[in-house]
Amino acid sequence: MAEAIEKAEQLRKDYQSVFNSESGKNVLEDLKKVCFYYDTTINEMPHIMAFNEGQRGVILHIQTKLKLTLEKIKELENDRGQI
């Protein structure tokens, strides 16, 4: 379990290193604009809406990784047995 926590903590640091730089912030903002972070994904065609939600999910995943704390990582590890 400790190894999984260490890997998750390193991955969190990697996300922060990439996306907290000025270039990373610019890239993340661009991704937010094109991946429905600020807009609705609703579309009358279900397959298009599903695709749009998939794009949005990537941005939400990045945002989650950037906000994770070591305490939250440990909590998730304990709750699920994995991260």
For each residue, the residues with C-beta under 8 A, 3 or more apart:
1: 4 5 77 81
2: 5 6
3: 6 7
4: 1 7 8 77 82 83
5: 1 2 8 9 70 73 74 77 83
6: 2 3 9 10
7: 3 4 10 11 83
8: 4 5 11 12 68 73 76 77 83
9: 5 6 12 13 70 73
10: 6 7 13 14
11: 7 8 14 15 65
12: 8 9 15 16 65 66 68 70 73
13: 9 10 16 17
14: 10 11 17 18
15: 11 12 18 19 62 65 66
16: 12 13 19 20 66
17: 13 14 20 21
18: 14 15 21 24
19: 15 16 24 25 27 28 62 66
20: 16 17 24 25 66
21: 17 18 24 25
22: 25 26
23: 26 27
24: 18 19 20 21 27 28
25: 19 20 21 22 28 29
26: 22 23 29 30
27: 19 23 24 30 31
28: 19 24 25 31 32 59 62
29: 25 26 32 33
30: 26 27 33 34
31: 27 28 34 35 37 58 59 62
32: 28 29 35 37 38 59
33: 29 30 37 38
34: 30 31 55
35: 31 32 55 56 58 59
36: 39 40 41 52 53 55 56 59
37: 31 32 33 56 59 60
38: 32 33
39: 36
40: 36
41: 36 49 52 53 56
42: 49
43: 46 48 49 52
44:
45: 48 49
46: 43 49 50
47: 50 51
48: 43 45 51 52
49: 41 42 43 45 46 52 53
50: 46 47 53 54
51: 47 48 54 55
52: 36 41 43 48 49 55 56
53: 36 41 49 50 56 57
54: 50 51 57 58
55: 34 35 36 51 52 58 59
56: 35 36 37 41 52 53 59 60
57: 53 54 60 61
58: 31 35 54 55 61 62
59: 28 31 32 35 36 37 55 56 62 63
60: 37 56 57 63 64
61: 57 58 64 65
62: 15 19 28 31 58 59 65 66
63: 59 60 66 67
64: 60 61 67 68
65: 11 12 15 61 62 68
66: 12 15 16 19 20 62 63
67: 63 64
68: 8 12 64 65 72 73
69: 72 73
70: 5 9 12 73 74
71: 74 75
72: 68 69 75 76
73: 5 8 9 12 68 69 70 76 77 83
74: 5 70 71 77 78
75: 71 72 78 79
76: 8 72 73 79 80 83
77: 1 4 5 8 73 74 80 81 82 83
78: 74 75 81
79: 75 76
80: 76 77 83
81: 1 77 78
82: 4 77
83: 4 5 7 8 73 76 77 80
